[in-house]
Amino acid sequence: MGKTHTSYMTNQPQKSPGSAAPPRLGVAFSGGATRGMAHIGVLKAFQDNGIQIDLLAGTSIGAMVAAFHAFEVPIETMRQQAVAMSWSKVSAFTVSRSGLLSNRVIGEIVERHLGRVNIEDAPLPLAIIATDIARGEKVVLREGNLARAIMASTCVPGIFTPIEIDGRLLVDGFLVENVPISPLQNMDADLIAAICLSTMKIYREPSGVINILMNAFEIAIDSHTRRAIRGADVVIEPNLTHLTTTDPDQQGALFDEGYTAGLLAVPKIQKQLQLLQQPKTTVWQKVTKLFRSRSTSTLKSA
């Protein structure tokens, strides 16, 4: 997969060694093209059951949802925006040797809701995944203009024109890490939940060049994704096999499937967080306890 470049701020909240702070939940939001509404359904299930996310990482459409949540955009606002989005609305024709379309509309949507903010301004620590198309490297964006970072992460190569950030030509992050688990590990998440929109679905019936290209990318990526999600503590997989995601009338069904999958994950997350909060017994404490118990037994026998 090549090397990884990380752009990040050193003043992000860090968990101090030996602290008694509560365990931090990190959530990875996968790519999924037009299936992003399912991510929002999962967030709603978490909200309804008191699951609070501490760290976020997103790839492609997952980067947009993760960013909106990191900046505390209400779920209903996210839902309305997702309904309004479509290929035709987020694409603009451009004359370029490196892409047929521009996804600048994505950046405009971000700035309309959040303003011209940087990634490091988010109330919750956020990582966005993109691919350096010239070097074949994974790029983890932790600082810099949020809108351009999301444009890069959602930039399908060959369809959208690459986004230049810090001298690098960046495209969709799903080429290198469709379910961004590794950034959460580097951000010291105690528990990682991965929302994967690609392992329980059928591919769209190709009706044009964009659909054909998207199918080709997704088929190539999905087998790697199935292996990669083993690194998560909890995997959330909405069942999207029966949905035609290019049909705008099925956005509600995508939300419902995400909500259902999120509900199923809630007790697993709660249980693991509770286990992490229990005090851990060190080897020295175990030896001391054993010594004391034997000493007590000796005194009694005497």
N, C-alpha and C positions, 0 to 999 in steps of 0.2 A: 504493500500500500504506500510505500515511500515514507519520508520523514514527516515529522509534525512540527509546525511553527505555531507558537502561542504568543498572541498579543494580549497583554494583561496589565492591570494596575496592581502595584504592590500594596495598596492600602485597602484591598478587599478584606472583609471580616474573616479572620482566621481563628480556629479553635485552638486555644492555648493548651500545651501538653499538661496532662494531669488534671485538667479542669473538670468540674462536676456539671458542666453545661449539659442540657438535655440533648439527646441524639438528634442529628440533623438529617432531614429527609431530602434527598435529591431526586428530581424527576427528569428523565430523558424523554423528549418529545421527538418522535421519528418523522422522517419525511413521509409524504403520502399524497402529494399533488392535490387533487380536489377532495380528498377525504379528511381534510383538516377539521371539519365540523365534529368528527368523532373525538378529537382531542378536547374540544370544549365540553362535550358531554361528560368526559372523565373528570374534568375540573369541577363541573357542577356536582357530580357525585361526591367528590372530596369535600367541597364546600358544605354540602348538606349533612355531612357526617363528621365535621370538625377536623378533617385532615389538613394540616398546614404544611405547605411546601417551603423549604428553607433555601434550596439551591436549584437552579434550572439550567438545562442545556437543550438546545434545539437545532434540528437540521431541516432545511428547506421550509415547508409550510409549518413544521414543528417549531422552527426558529421564530416565526411570526407569532404563533400562539404563546410560546414560552416568554417572548419579550412583552407581549401585552399583559400577561399575568405578572411578570416581574415588575412592571410599572403600574400594577394595580388597576388595570382597566376592568370594569365590571363585566361579568360573564355575559349578561344580556347584551351589552354593547358588542362584545366579540361575536356573539351569535348573529346579531343583525348584520354585522360586517361580513361574516362568512356567507350568509345567504346572498348578499349583494355581489359577491365575487364570482367571476367566471373567466375562462381563458380570454374571451374577447375583451372583457373589461380591464384585465390586468396587463394586457399586451398592447403595444403600440408599434406600428410598422416603422422600421428603420432601414436605411441603406447602409449596410456594413458587410465587410468581408468575414467578420467573425460571428455573425448571428443574423437571423431573419427578423427578429423582433427585439423590442426593448421592454424590460419590466420596470421602467421608471415609475409606472403607476403604483407599484407595490410600495416604493419609497414615499410616494405622495400620500398613500393611505396611512402609513405609519406616522408621518409628520402631521397629518390632519388630526389624528387622535392624541399624539403625544408631544408634538412640537419637535424642534430640532434638538434632540437630546443625544447624549452619548451612552454607550452600553454601561459604563461604570457609574452612571447616574441612577441606575435602577435601585429601588429599595431592597430588592432581593438579588443576590449574586447571580449573574447570567453569563452563559457561554454560548456562542453561536459558531456553528461549523460550516466551513467552506472548503473548496478545493483549489489549490494553485494549479491551474491547467497547464502551465509551462513546465513545472517541476514535478508534478505528480505528488504533491505534498498535502497533507491535512493541515488546515489552518484553523486554529482555535482563537476566535476573536473575543477578547474580554474588555476591550476599550475601543474608543473611536465612535464615529457617527453611527447611530443605531440603524437609521434608514438604509444607508449604504451597505451595512453588514447584512441586513435581511435581504436586500436586493441581491447580494453576492450569494447567499446561502440558497436562494430560490431560483438562481440563474441556470436553467436547464441548458447544458452545452449544445451548441449547434442550433438552438432555437432562439435563446436570448443572448444578447451581446454581453461578454464578460465584463465584470465590474473591477476597476482598478483601485486597489487600496494599498498604500505604502509601496508602490512600485510593482505590486503583484497583480496578475490577471486572475481573478477569482470567479469560480462557477459553483454550481450546486454542491452542497456538502454530502449529498447522499452517495456520491462516488467513492468517498473514503470512509465515512462512518454514518450510516443511515439512522442508527439508533445511538445517540451520543452518550455512551456510558463512561468512556475513559475521561472526559473532562470532569465529570462529577467525582470520579475517584481522585483526581488531582486536586479537586476543591475540598477534599476531606469530608465527603458525605459519609455518614455512618450507615445509612440505608439507602439503597438505590432502587427506585421503581422505574421501569421502562415501559412507555406506551408505544406499542408497535402496531402500525397500521398496514403492514405489508404481508404478514404471514397467514392471515385468514381472509383471503379475498380471491376473486377471480379477475383475470385481466379483461380490460375493456375490448369490445369488438372493434377492430380498427376501422375508422371511417375517414381517415385522412392521414397526411404525412406526420402531423404532430402526434396523433394517437399511436401510429406505428413506432415512431421514435421513443415515445414514453414507454410503450410495452417492452421494447428492446432493452431500455435502461433498467426497468424494474425487474425483468426476468433475470438479468445479469446480476443485479444487486441482492435480490431476495434470498438466494441460497447462502450468501455470506451473512446476511442479517440473522438468519435462523441460528447460526453458530454464535454470532456476537452477543445475542441477548442472553446467553447463558451466564454472562458476567453480571447480570442484574439480580438483586435479591427477590424482587417481585416483578413479574412480567404481566402486562395488561394488554390483551389482544382482543379488541372488538371484532365481533363476527360480521364481516362485511361481504361475505361470499354471495349473498343474494341481492346485493345492491348494485345498481348502475350509477356509478358516481358522477357521470357526466350529466345526469338528469337533475335539474335544479329542484324538482319536486320531491327528491329523495333526501334533501338536506336534513329534514326533520328525522328521517329514519337513521341517518348517520349519527346525529346527536343522541338519539335513543340508544343505539348500539354502544356508543361510547359511555353513556351513563350506566347502562347495565354492566358493562365490563368494569367500570370504575367501582360500582357497588360490590361486585364480587371480590375486588382487590382490597376493599376497606378493612375487613377483619384480618386479613393477612398482614397488612401494614401495621394495624394497631397492635397485633400480637408481637410482631418483631420489634416495634418501638418499645413496647413494655419490657421485653427481654433485654434490650439494650440499656434500659434505665435501671435494671437490677444491679446492685453492687457486685463487682467481680472479686472473687477470692483469689489472691495471689498464691504462688507456690509457697512462699515464706509463711503466709497466714495458715495454709493447710498444715505445714510442718509444725508450727507453733500449737495449733489446735490439737494435733495428734499427740504432741509431747505432753500437753496439759492433761489430756484425757488419760494418758498412761500414768502420769504422775498421781492423778487423783485415784486411779485404780490401785496403785501401789500403796498409797496412804491408807485406803480403806481396808486393804488386806492385812496391813500391819496392825 
